[in-house]
C-alpha cells in the first residue's frame, strides 16, 4: 500500500545509511560527506529532487510501527543540515494494519 507524496516533518525520520557505527548500511565517511555536500548545493540552487521513500512497518512481535528509510538517506541528511523542516515523502506499507496505524499515528502531520 502506497500513500502518495505528502509533506512530512523530517525530524521524525532517521537515516539507516551513513558512516556512523550504528548505521545499518555503513558507507565510507568521505564519500558520504561528499555526496551530502553536492546535494546541499543542488538544493540551494533549486534542484527538483524526488520524494523520500519510507517504509512504515510493525516489526514482528511488536505492536507499534517504525519508519525505515528506503530511499533518500543522503537527501534526508542534506535537508536536515540545511535546516529544512519538511519534505515530500512516499510512505509504503506491506500490510493494511500497518497502513491503518500509520494514518492513525501520523496522518494529521501529513500535508
ZAMARGU-4260 file (C-alpha; in steps of 0.2 Angstrom, whole numbers, plus 5000, padded with zeros to 4 digits):
<rodrens>
0) 5000/5000/5000 | 5007/5017/4995 | 5002/5034/5001 | 5005/5047/4988 | 5019/5060/4991
5) 5015/5071/5006 | 5024/5084/5015 | 5030/5077/5032 | 5041/5083/5046 | 5059/5077/5043
10) 5063/5077/5062 | 5053/5061/5063 | 5064/5052/5051 | 5081/5044/5053 | 5094/5038/5042
15) 5099/5020/5041 | 5114/5023/5029 | 5130/5033/5034 | 5147/5031/5041 | 5142/5030/5059
20) 5144/5014/5068 | 5125/5012/5072 | 5120/5013/5054 | 5113/4998/5046 | 5121/5001/5030
25) 5138/5008/5033 | 5147/5018/5019 | 5164/5027/5018 | 5163/5044/5028 | 5172/5053/5014
30) 5160/5048/5001 | 5145/5051/5012 | 5151/5069/5016 | 5155/5072/4998 | 5138/5066/4992
35) 5128/5076/5005 | 5138/5092/5001 | 5134/5090/4982 | 5115/5088/4987 | 5116/5103/4998
40) 5122/5114/4984 | 5109/5107/4972 | 5095/5110/4984 | 5102/5128/4987 | 5102/5130/4968
45) 5083/5125/4967 | 5085/5107/4961 | 5069/5097/4960 | 5073/5081/4970 | 5062/5066/4971
50) 5052/5062/4987 | 5060/5051/5001 | 5053/5034/5001 | 5049/5027/5018 | 5043/5010/5024
55) 5031/5010/5039 | 5032/4993/5047 | 5027/4985/5063 | 5041/4973/5067 | 5037/4955/5071
60) 5032/4954/5090 | 5029/4972/5092 | 5013/4982/5092 | 5020/4999/5087 | 5027/5003/5070
65) 5043/5012/5065 | 5049/5021/5050 | 5063/5013/5039 | 5071/5024/5026 | 5072/5015/5009
70) 5077/5029/4998 | 5084/5046/5002 | 5096/5044/5016 | 5108/5057/5009 | 5094/5069/5004
75) 5087/5067/5022 | 5104/5072/5029 | 5106/5087/5017 | 5089/5093/5021 | 5092/5092/5039
80) 5109/5101/5038 | 5100/5115/5028 | 5088/5117/5042 | 5073/5111/5032 | 5059/5105/5042
85) 5048/5096/5030 | 5049/5087/5013 | 5039/5076/5002 | 5038/5058/5007 | 5030/5042/4999
90) 5025/5030/5013 | 5023/5012/5009 | 5016/4998/5020 | 5016/4979/5016 | 5000/4976/5027
95) 4984/4985/5029 | 4985/4986/5048 | 5002/4995/5046 | 4994/5007/5034 | 4980/5010/5046
100) 4992/5013/5061 | 5002/5025/5050 | 4987/5035/5047 | 4981/5035/5065 | 4998/5040/5072
105) 5004/5052/5059 | 4990/5056/5047 | 4987/5073/5055 | 5006/5078/5051 | 5004/5074/5033
110) 5001/5089/5021
</rodrens>
